[in-house]
């Protein structure tokens, strides 16, 4: 079963191949497909992880950061064929 990643970036919906072993998360895979540098995100993410253990705070930070980059509705699709 193949995995695909569907996301909307700056109003355009795109679908790409996705492999869990090549990317840290589906968010980073979408950013890599768009050629975005995530070094600042990783630095800030590490600070959030060090400041709180609240998983909801981590998700909120991630979701808001990628929304500011122009992403919307990132999801993994299982291709059954």
Rosetta constraint file for C-alpha pairs under 8 A:
AtomPair CA 1 CA 78 HARMONIC 6.71 0.50
AtomPair CA 1 CA 79 HARMONIC 5.92 0.50
AtomPair CA 1 CA 80 HARMONIC 5.62 0.50
AtomPair CA 1 CA 81 HARMONIC 7.02 0.50
AtomPair CA 2 CA 17 HARMONIC 8.00 0.50
AtomPair CA 2 CA 78 HARMONIC 6.08 0.50
AtomPair CA 2 CA 79 HARMONIC 5.18 0.50
AtomPair CA 2 CA 80 HARMONIC 7.14 0.50
AtomPair CA 2 CA 81 HARMONIC 7.97 0.50
AtomPair CA 3 CA 17 HARMONIC 6.29 0.50
AtomPair CA 3 CA 18 HARMONIC 5.39 0.50
AtomPair CA 3 CA 19 HARMONIC 6.70 0.50
AtomPair CA 3 CA 76 HARMONIC 6.68 0.50
AtomPair CA 3 CA 77 HARMONIC 5.78 0.50
AtomPair CA 3 CA 78 HARMONIC 4.77 0.50
AtomPair CA 3 CA 79 HARMONIC 5.84 0.50
AtomPair CA 4 CA 15 HARMONIC 6.58 0.50
AtomPair CA 4 CA 16 HARMONIC 5.59 0.50
AtomPair CA 4 CA 17 HARMONIC 4.47 0.50
AtomPair CA 4 CA 18 HARMONIC 4.94 0.50
AtomPair CA 4 CA 76 HARMONIC 5.74 0.50
AtomPair CA 4 CA 77 HARMONIC 5.05 0.50
AtomPair CA 4 CA 78 HARMONIC 6.33 0.50
AtomPair CA 4 CA 79 HARMONIC 6.96 0.50
AtomPair CA 5 CA 15 HARMONIC 5.50 0.50
AtomPair CA 5 CA 16 HARMONIC 5.27 0.50
AtomPair CA 5 CA 17 HARMONIC 6.05 0.50
AtomPair CA 5 CA 18 HARMONIC 5.66 0.50
AtomPair CA 5 CA 26 HARMONIC 7.22 0.50
AtomPair CA 5 CA 30 HARMONIC 7.61 0.50
AtomPair CA 5 CA 74 HARMONIC 7.20 0.50
AtomPair CA 5 CA 75 HARMONIC 5.82 0.50
AtomPair CA 5 CA 76 HARMONIC 4.57 0.50
AtomPair CA 5 CA 77 HARMONIC 5.94 0.50
AtomPair CA 6 CA 13 HARMONIC 7.08 0.50
AtomPair CA 6 CA 14 HARMONIC 5.68 0.50
AtomPair CA 6 CA 15 HARMONIC 4.36 0.50
AtomPair CA 6 CA 16 HARMONIC 6.60 0.50
AtomPair CA 6 CA 73 HARMONIC 7.92 0.50
AtomPair CA 6 CA 74 HARMONIC 5.88 0.50
AtomPair CA 6 CA 75 HARMONIC 5.44 0.50
AtomPair CA 6 CA 76 HARMONIC 6.26 0.50
AtomPair CA 6 CA 77 HARMONIC 6.94 0.50
AtomPair CA 7 CA 13 HARMONIC 5.62 0.50
AtomPair CA 7 CA 14 HARMONIC 5.55 0.50
AtomPair CA 7 CA 15 HARMONIC 6.57 0.50
AtomPair CA 7 CA 30 HARMONIC 7.16 0.50
AtomPair CA 7 CA 71 HARMONIC 7.09 0.50
AtomPair CA 7 CA 72 HARMONIC 6.47 0.50
AtomPair CA 7 CA 73 HARMONIC 5.60 0.50
AtomPair CA 7 CA 74 HARMONIC 4.26 0.50
AtomPair CA 7 CA 75 HARMONIC 6.35 0.50
AtomPair CA 8 CA 12 HARMONIC 5.27 0.50
AtomPair CA 8 CA 13 HARMONIC 4.12 0.50
AtomPair CA 8 CA 14 HARMONIC 6.14 0.50
AtomPair CA 8 CA 71 HARMONIC 5.64 0.50
AtomPair CA 8 CA 72 HARMONIC 5.04 0.50
AtomPair CA 8 CA 73 HARMONIC 6.07 0.50
AtomPair CA 8 CA 74 HARMONIC 6.78 0.50
AtomPair CA 9 CA 13 HARMONIC 6.40 0.50
AtomPair CA 9 CA 14 HARMONIC 7.60 0.50
AtomPair CA 9 CA 70 HARMONIC 5.47 0.50
AtomPair CA 9 CA 71 HARMONIC 4.51 0.50
AtomPair CA 9 CA 72 HARMONIC 6.32 0.50
AtomPair CA 10 CA 70 HARMONIC 5.03 0.50
AtomPair CA 10 CA 71 HARMONIC 6.42 0.50
AtomPair CA 16 CA 33 HARMONIC 7.98 0.50
AtomPair CA 18 CA 26 HARMONIC 7.81 0.50
AtomPair CA 18 CA 29 HARMONIC 7.38 0.50
AtomPair CA 18 CA 76 HARMONIC 7.85 0.50
AtomPair CA 19 CA 23 HARMONIC 6.94 0.50
AtomPair CA 20 CA 24 HARMONIC 7.21 0.50
AtomPair CA 20 CA 25 HARMONIC 7.24 0.50
AtomPair CA 23 CA 28 HARMONIC 6.45 0.50
AtomPair CA 23 CA 29 HARMONIC 5.66 0.50
AtomPair CA 24 CA 28 HARMONIC 6.41 0.50
AtomPair CA 24 CA 29 HARMONIC 7.59 0.50
AtomPair CA 25 CA 29 HARMONIC 6.35 0.50
AtomPair CA 26 CA 30 HARMONIC 6.25 0.50
AtomPair CA 26 CA 74 HARMONIC 7.34 0.50
AtomPair CA 26 CA 75 HARMONIC 7.39 0.50
AtomPair CA 26 CA 76 HARMONIC 7.35 0.50
AtomPair CA 27 CA 31 HARMONIC 6.33 0.50
AtomPair CA 27 CA 66 HARMONIC 7.56 0.50
AtomPair CA 27 CA 74 HARMONIC 7.03 0.50
AtomPair CA 28 CA 32 HARMONIC 6.05 0.50
AtomPair CA 28 CA 38 HARMONIC 7.69 0.50
AtomPair CA 29 CA 33 HARMONIC 6.22 0.50
AtomPair CA 30 CA 34 HARMONIC 6.47 0.50
AtomPair CA 30 CA 74 HARMONIC 7.82 0.50
AtomPair CA 31 CA 35 HARMONIC 6.20 0.50
AtomPair CA 31 CA 36 HARMONIC 5.25 0.50
AtomPair CA 31 CA 37 HARMONIC 7.60 0.50
AtomPair CA 31 CA 38 HARMONIC 7.59 0.50
AtomPair CA 32 CA 36 HARMONIC 5.80 0.50
AtomPair CA 32 CA 37 HARMONIC 7.58 0.50
AtomPair CA 38 CA 42 HARMONIC 6.20 0.50
AtomPair CA 39 CA 43 HARMONIC 6.32 0.50
AtomPair CA 40 CA 44 HARMONIC 6.24 0.50
AtomPair CA 41 CA 45 HARMONIC 5.87 0.50
AtomPair CA 41 CA 65 HARMONIC 7.63 0.50
AtomPair CA 42 CA 46 HARMONIC 6.12 0.50
AtomPair CA 43 CA 47 HARMONIC 6.53 0.50
AtomPair CA 44 CA 48 HARMONIC 6.31 0.50
AtomPair CA 45 CA 49 HARMONIC 6.21 0.50
AtomPair CA 45 CA 58 HARMONIC 7.56 0.50
AtomPair CA 45 CA 61 HARMONIC 7.65 0.50
AtomPair CA 45 CA 62 HARMONIC 7.62 0.50
AtomPair CA 46 CA 50 HARMONIC 6.17 0.50
AtomPair CA 47 CA 51 HARMONIC 6.13 0.50
AtomPair CA 48 CA 52 HARMONIC 6.27 0.50
AtomPair CA 48 CA 57 HARMONIC 7.86 0.50
AtomPair CA 48 CA 58 HARMONIC 6.68 0.50
AtomPair CA 48 CA 61 HARMONIC 7.91 0.50
AtomPair CA 49 CA 53 HARMONIC 6.43 0.50
AtomPair CA 49 CA 58 HARMONIC 6.90 0.50
AtomPair CA 52 CA 57 HARMONIC 7.66 0.50
AtomPair CA 54 CA 58 HARMONIC 6.76 0.50
AtomPair CA 55 CA 59 HARMONIC 6.33 0.50
AtomPair CA 56 CA 60 HARMONIC 6.01 0.50
AtomPair CA 57 CA 61 HARMONIC 6.09 0.50
AtomPair CA 58 CA 62 HARMONIC 6.23 0.50
AtomPair CA 59 CA 63 HARMONIC 5.97 0.50
AtomPair CA 60 CA 64 HARMONIC 5.99 0.50
AtomPair CA 61 CA 65 HARMONIC 6.01 0.50
AtomPair CA 62 CA 66 HARMONIC 6.24 0.50
AtomPair CA 63 CA 67 HARMONIC 6.07 0.50
AtomPair CA 64 CA 68 HARMONIC 6.20 0.50
AtomPair CA 65 CA 69 HARMONIC 6.48 0.50
AtomPair CA 66 CA 70 HARMONIC 6.52 0.50
AtomPair CA 66 CA 71 HARMONIC 5.54 0.50
AtomPair CA 66 CA 72 HARMONIC 7.76 0.50
AtomPair CA 67 CA 71 HARMONIC 4.95 0.50
AtomPair CA 67 CA 72 HARMONIC 6.09 0.50
